Amino acid sequence: MSNRNSQQNKQAARERLRAERERQAKKDKTRRQLVVGGSVVAVLAVAAGIGVAATQLGGSGGSKSSNSSWDAAAKKTLVEPANTAGKGGTDITVGDPKAKHTLEVYQDMRCPICSVFEQNVGQTIQKDVKDGTYKVTYHIGTFLDKNMGGTGSKNALSAIGAAVNVSPEAFVAYNQALYSKTNHPEENQDKFADDDYLLKIAQQVPALKDNAEFKKNVTEGTFDKWALNVSDTFDNTKDVTGTPTLKLDGKKLTKGEGVPMTPADFESAVKDHL
């Protein structure tokens, strides 16, 4: 589980230390390469600590790795995606609105355990939704940007807004694609800060492939302000301390001491609750 309060999780602290060592090693390698190439400007950028940008050298320039662009987004007029609910459109709900039960999924798009959870249990959840067992409301945070540095969680959340604006089904498929083993980056990598990378993954989703409106909304940051609001709503949920977290009808859904991470454990936990 990715933990919002890193001081309370020794394992998370060790992981961040390992990640920081890897990041520093990459910085050092990049610095050596740039010195040999004589790129003084790039060397100064690395020396200034722009680690995220350094890992994306050679990209197409579609990165939103600067927090200043997100400071500007906070001042924009709010645009709510279609197919959302709640105040400011911060709820992404999939399934029959009249379903008796509600499963809530709390996630961060950079969270590696969320990726594993989606790979293992995502199809089971969608089957239950189709069967009318419950509807699902997704709550998405961006605390890993703060913990790890970077802006990938926010940028991916904005792209999620562009997907749900197309349809709930497009959101589900895009969420699965972002969390897939092939596409999901390591926690310490900020690949989701790159619009081009998000658009490349979207090509794997039929509803988003070559979708001009979706592309425009991603590249222009149409839902950046919305993404910040969704993140703030997540942060205000006091009993959620990490991701993934599951709630069924408002009660945390667990198996043993943690989140059910296999289809069998998940189905058992749901059955016990219902």
DATA-V365355 format. One line per field, one symbol per residue. burial: I if it has 16 or more other C-alpha atoms within 10 Angstrom, else O. A space follows every 50 residues. Layout:
burial = ???
This chain:
burial = IIIIOOOOOOOIOOOIOOIOOOIOOOIOOIIOOIOOOOOOOIIOOIOOOI IIIIIIOOOOOOIIIOOOOIOOIOOOOIOIIIIIOOOOIIIIIIIIOOOO IIIIIIIIIIIIIIIIIIIIIIOIIIOOIOOIIIIIIIIIIIIIIOOIII IIIIIIIIIIIIIIIIIIOIIIIIIIIIIIOOIIIOIIIIIIIIIIIIIO IIOOIOIIOOOOOIIOIIIOIIIIIIIIIIIIIIIOOOOIIIIIIIIIOO OIIIIOOOIIIIIOIIIOIIOOOO
